[in-house]
Amino acid sequence: MSDSVLEFRGVSFGYRRTTVLEGFDLTVGGGLTFLVGENGAGKTTTFRLALGALRPRRGSIVRHGSGAPAGRLRQKSDLIGYLPQSFTAPPHMSLHRYLEYIGWLRLMSKHDLVSAVPRALARVGLGDRAADRVATLSGGMFRRLGVAQAILHEPSLVLLDEPTVGLDPQGRVDLRRLMRDLAEDTAVLCSTHLLEDAGATNGTLVALKDGRVVFQGHATEFQTLAATGKPGSTDEGLTPLEAAFLQLMGKS
Ligand SMILES: Nc1ncnc2c1ncn2[C@@H]1O[C@H](COP(=O)(O)OP(=O)(O)OP(=O)(O)O)[C@@H](O)[C@H]1O
């Protein structure tokens, strides 16, 4: 997939007196895009704006497909899936029951859910855990359940807010594999502090600083760009991508 699916045009947004985004332009294409930036840079705010949960002060946010503004649904291709940073699910429910409940909240028909629930569970590698309670899942499995609820209604764009945070190396590898797999037929926009997520999946990297996009391209270009300035320091145990990131943020 390569067509643009979401576009922020000259968006400005702030909470009360704080300005978070200023003249913010972002084009999200198909495939996998990673949004990186320091704590408080505005990644979650960008997601909330894309979902239509917040309204920009200035500028516009457009879903391609029907061209509907954020938060307005004109056709099925405008559907968005969302895994929030603070994902929770009732521990006593079975995975199957929980996803049926999510489908009910999204106004999906019982008929559609018969196939949608097993399909979503299989897609995230939890097909054999359908009858188990949420409480029995490991941290990595729980995160994958979060992805399952985000894709249950087969959205054309999935927003994942820091899905790999706190996972062990195997959990991160599983989740990156899952994101790569999803990105074959769905646009995926993922925020992360782990720059290696972008490096390992060959995704597009978008770096946010002071409310604007300061870089958009492949992880390898990001590293090369930073390396053409003064060399990033890797002597603090940083990976080359992390050193490049700090340099771009003016911290090295
Ligand atoms: N509901 C809110 N009310 C007021 N200020 C907020 C609110 N939510 C976020 N902010 C502020 O907006 C800025 C951007 O926050 P946001 O959560 O979008 O950043 P982020 O890049 O997702 O951060 P992190 O990497 O720490 O999750 C921060 O300064 C934050 O304190």
The ligand as an SDF file (V2000), in Angstrom:
LIG
                    3D

 31 33  0  0  0  0  0  0  0  0999 V2000
   -5.7910   16.4780   28.6460 N   0  0  0  0  0  0  0  0  0  0  0  0
   -4.7510   17.3120   28.6900 C   0  0  0  0  0  0  0  0  0  0  0  0
   -4.8430   18.5300   29.2770 N   0  0  0  0  0  0  0  0  0  0  0  0
   -3.7990   19.3850   29.2910 C   0  0  0  0  0  0  0  0  0  0  0  0
   -2.5900   19.1280   28.7440 N   0  0  0  0  0  0  0  0  0  0  0  0
   -2.4360   17.9190   28.1640 C   0  0  0  0  0  0  0  0  0  0  0  0
   -3.4970   16.9480   28.1010 C   0  0  0  0  0  0  0  0  0  0  0  0
   -3.0350   15.8450   27.4460 N   0  0  0  0  0  0  0  0  0  0  0  0
   -1.7490   16.1130   27.1200 C   0  0  0  0  0  0  0  0  0  0  0  0
   -1.3910   17.3350   27.5500 N   0  0  0  0  0  0  0  0  0  0  0  0
   -0.0820   18.0000   27.3210 C   0  0  0  0  0  0  0  0  0  0  0  0
    0.1080   18.0720   25.9170 O   0  0  0  0  0  0  0  0  0  0  0  0
    1.4600   17.7800   25.5610 C   0  0  0  0  0  0  0  0  0  0  0  0
    1.5070   16.6110   24.5860 C   0  0  0  0  0  0  0  0  0  0  0  0
    1.0600   15.4240   25.2570 O   0  0  0  0  0  0  0  0  0  0  0  0
    0.9560   14.0170   24.5160 P   0  0  0  0  0  0  0  0  0  0  0  0
    0.4020   13.0530   25.5110 O   0  0  0  0  0  0  0  0  0  0  0  0
    0.2390   14.1830   23.2370 O   0  0  0  0  0  0  0  0  0  0  0  0
    2.4960   13.7190   24.2240 O   0  0  0  0  0  0  0  0  0  0  0  0
    3.2000   12.3380   23.8430 P   0  0  0  0  0  0  0  0  0  0  0  0
    4.1820   12.6560   22.7630 O   0  0  0  0  0  0  0  0  0  0  0  0
    2.1730   11.2970   23.5400 O   0  0  0  0  0  0  0  0  0  0  0  0
    3.9630   12.0060   25.1980 O   0  0  0  0  0  0  0  0  0  0  0  0
    4.4910   10.5870   25.7580 P   0  0  0  0  0  0  0  0  0  0  0  0
    5.6010   10.1470   24.8760 O   0  0  0  0  0  0  0  0  0  0  0  0
    4.9860   10.9530   27.1340 O   0  0  0  0  0  0  0  0  0  0  0  0
    3.3170    9.6440   25.7950 O   0  0  0  0  0  0  0  0  0  0  0  0
    2.1900   17.5350   26.8830 C   0  0  0  0  0  0  0  0  0  0  0  0
    2.7940   18.7470   27.2770 O   0  0  0  0  0  0  0  0  0  0  0  0
    1.0730   17.1650   27.8410 C   0  0  0  0  0  0  0  0  0  0  0  0
    1.4070   17.5330   29.1590 O   0  0  0  0  0  0  0  0  0  0  0  0
  1  2  1  0
  2  3  1  0
  2  7  2  0
  3  4  2  0
  4  5  1  0
  5  6  2  0
  6  7  1  0
  6 10  1  0
  7  8  1  0
  8  9  2  0
  9 10  1  0
 10 11  1  0
 11 12  1  0
 11 30  1  0
 12 13  1  0
 13 14  1  0
 13 28  1  0
 14 15  1  0
 15 16  1  0
 16 17  2  0
 16 18  1  0
 16 19  1  0
 19 20  1  0
 20 21  2  0
 20 22  1  0
 20 23  1  0
 23 24  1  0
 24 25  2  0
 24 26  1  0
 24 27  1  0
 28 29  1  0
 28 30  1  0
 30 31  1  0
M  END
$$$$
